[in-house]
Amino acid sequence: MILLSLLGCMTMDSFFFNGTIVDEYVLGGDIIPAADVEEVTFETSDGWTDYGVWAHAEAADAPVFVYFHGNAGNVDEYWNRVELYWQLGFNVFIPEYRGYGKTGGDASWDNLRIDGESAVDYVMETTGKPSEELYYHALSLGGVPMLHAAASRPPRAASTEDVFANINMLVDDASDLDLPPGWFVDEEWDNAAAAASVHVPLLIMHGDSDTYINPKSAELIYAEANDPKALWHAPGADHADTPDVVPEDYSAHLVGWVTGDAWPQ
């Protein structure tokens, strides 16, 4: 009873984010030439200055790939993913969220959505391409800004990876307690509901051995998503390690969705 009383006084909003404020990014690696890496800033719709990094493709007509990273760490923590997408031939932009990295500020539900939409606005302005010519991909927490941006600024296609359906399901799985909705979180954080507002081809990927976010989340998001859509449970993959566990299958699914070759007819 004491534990539940203490938990009732808390919300996950204040500690759900796990970014670190830094002065510099350590991108590292020898895969992407330094000349093709560009750190930039962009203004958000509410007047904040966000950071982001480009990994410019060598081909001028390369697909523009906007990557919304997860909650654990900053842009540089996900640089190996950027390298992979760059190697697949994509022109990659990874935006930073408030409360993370060089962007600073406070992480919140509202700021996360604003940062995601503003990142897409920046990419459109910089590349001169409408959103319908861009591709969005989200890992875990990145599903929140990506799905909301996809609803208001529809891309050519999009994909999610290990994204939670809603925050209450995530809390229940983590705590083994059947808690009422809103016990920890002030906002709904409902990615399944957000997917219902997205009207572009959507690929939903999830490791079938994910011990952090229940793979059933992918099924809930898939159920709400609009056609054309596809669901892939990566065999043997835990949270955020699908490219390491089944690299060839992962790349094939992603490339097929970016090019449109894998869209259901």
N, C-alpha and C positions, 0 to 999 in steps of 0.2 A: 504493500500500500504506500509506503514511504517512497519507494522507487517510482511508482506511477505518479505520485504527487509531484515529485521533482521533474519527471519527464513532461508533465502537463504544463510546467512553467517554461518549457523550452520550445524553440522552433528550430527546424533544420536550416532555415533560411540563412542564419548567421554563420554556420560552419559547414554548409554543403559544398562550398567552393574551396579548392585547395591550391590556389595560386600563390606565387611568391613575388613580391615587388623587387625588381632588380634594376640596376643602372645599365647593364649591358647583357646582350644575349650571347651565349656560347653555342654557335651553330655547328661548328666542327664538321668533320667528314671530308673525304676527298672525292666524293662522287659528283657533286655539282660544282662546276668552276666558279671561283669567287666572283668573276665578272658577271655571272648570271644570277647572283644573289643580291637582292636590293631590299634594305630596310626602309620603310616608309611610315608616314603618319597620315591620318585622315580625320576629318572632323565628323563627329556624330550629329544627328539631327537635333540633339539637345545641347550642343556646344562643347562637348568634351573632345579631347584629342586622343585618339586611339593609335596604337602601333600595329604594324603588320609586316610580313616579309614575303617578297616575291622570289620564286625560283623560276626564272624566265626560261622557257623552252627555246631550243635552237631553231625549231621550225616556226616560221612566221604564222602558219595557219594551224598551229597546235590548239587543241581544245583548252578553253580557260576553265580551270578546276579550282573552285573555292572550297577550302578544307576547314571545317569547323571542329576544332580539337576538343578533347575531353577535359575533365575537371582536375586531373592530377598533374599539376605542373604547367609550365608556360610554353610558348612557341618552341623553344629550343628542346624541350622534353619530347616533342613530337617531330623533331627534324628528320628522324629516320623514315617516318611516313612520307614527309615531303620529298625525300630523296627517292623513295619508291615510286611515287606518283610522277615525279619528274622523269625517272627512267622509263616509265610507261609512255612517255611522250607528251605529257600534259604541261601546260603553262600554269603553275600552281601559285595561288595566293592563300596564305594562312593569316587570318586576322587574330589579334589579341583582344581579350575581353577586359573590361574594367575589373580591378582587383587582381590582375595578373601582369607579370612581366614589367615592361617599361611603360605600359598604359597607366598603371596606378589607379587611384580612385577606389570606389567601393563596388564589390560584386553584389548584384541583386537580380531578382527576376526581371524587373523592368529594364534595368541596364543591359542585361544579357540580350534581350530581344532588340533593344535599340542598337546595340553594338553590331548585332548580326545584320540587321537591315541596312545600317549605315555602311558596313563593309561592302555589301553588294552594291550600294549606290556609288561607292568609291571605285569599285572595279568597273562598273558600267562607264563612269565618267573617264576613267583612265584609259580603258581599252577602246572606248567608242562603240562597244557592243551593247545591244539591249539585253535584258536579263534572259530572254528566250534563246540567246546564243551561249549562255553560260551553263556550267554544270556545278551542282552543289553536292558535297559529301560531308556527313557528320559522324563523329565517333562519340558515343556515350552522352555526356552532358551537351555536346555540340548539337544534339538533336533539337534542343530547345530553340536556339537562335536560327538553326537551319530551316526547320519546318515552318516557323513563323515567317521567315524571309521568303520561303518558297510559296507561301500563300499570298503574300502581298506583292512579291516580285518574282513571278514564275520563271524558273529556269527551263532549259531544254529538257532536262531530266535531273533526277536526284537519287541519292542512296543514303541509307542509314546503316550504322554498324554498332551493335551492342547498345542500343538506345532503350531506355526504360519507357514503359507505356504510360505510367503515371507514378507520381512520387509516393503515394500511399501504398501501392503495391511494393515499391522498393523498400519502404520502411518496414512493412510487414515481413518481407523476406529476410531483412537484415536482423530484425529483433525477435522473430518467432512469436510475436504478439499480434493478436487480432485487434488492432487499434482503430478507433473511429476515424473517418476522413477528417483531415485538417488538424489532427492531434499535434503533429510536429511542424506542419508547414502552413503558412498563411495563404499561399497561392496554390492553385490546383496542379501546376506542373504536369499537365495532361498532354503528353505527346501523341497519344492515340487520337484524341479529339482534334488536335492540331492537324494531324495527317488527313482528316476528313475534309479539311479546307484546302488541301493541296491537289491541284488538278494537272499534274504532269506525271510522266512515267516514273514510278518509284520502286527502287530495289531495296528490300529490307533484309539485311544480313545479321546473323547472330550466331555466336559460338554455341554449339549444343551442349557444351560442358561449362558454360559461364557460371561461376560461383558467386559473382557479384551482382549481376542483374539477371533475373530469371529469364531463360529463353522464351517463356510464355509471353513475355512482353512483346516480342517480335510478332507473335500470332495475333495479339490484340491490336497492334498497330496495323498489321496487314488487313485485319477484318474491317477497320475503319477507312483504310486507304481506298482511293478511287482507281479504276482501271485506266491505263494498263499498269500492272503491278506484278511483283514477283517476290517470293520468300525463299531464302536459302539459309538453312541451319548448317554452319560450318562444322564438319565432323571433328570431334576431339579438341575443339578450340575453347579456351577459357576466355575471360574478359580481355578484349583488346589485343589478343595475340593471334588472331586468324591469319594475318600475313606470314607469321612465322611457322604456324602449324601446317597450313595447306597453301603455300605460296602460289603455286601454279593455278589452283582452282580459284583462289581469291583474285588474282590478277585477271583471269579469264572472265569471271563474273563482272568485275568492275569495267574492264575494257569493253565488254559486250554491251554494257548499259550506257557507257559514255558514247559509244558510236551508234547505238540504237540497234545493233545487230541482234541483241538478245531480248528486245521488247516483244511481249506477247502480241500475236496478231489477232 
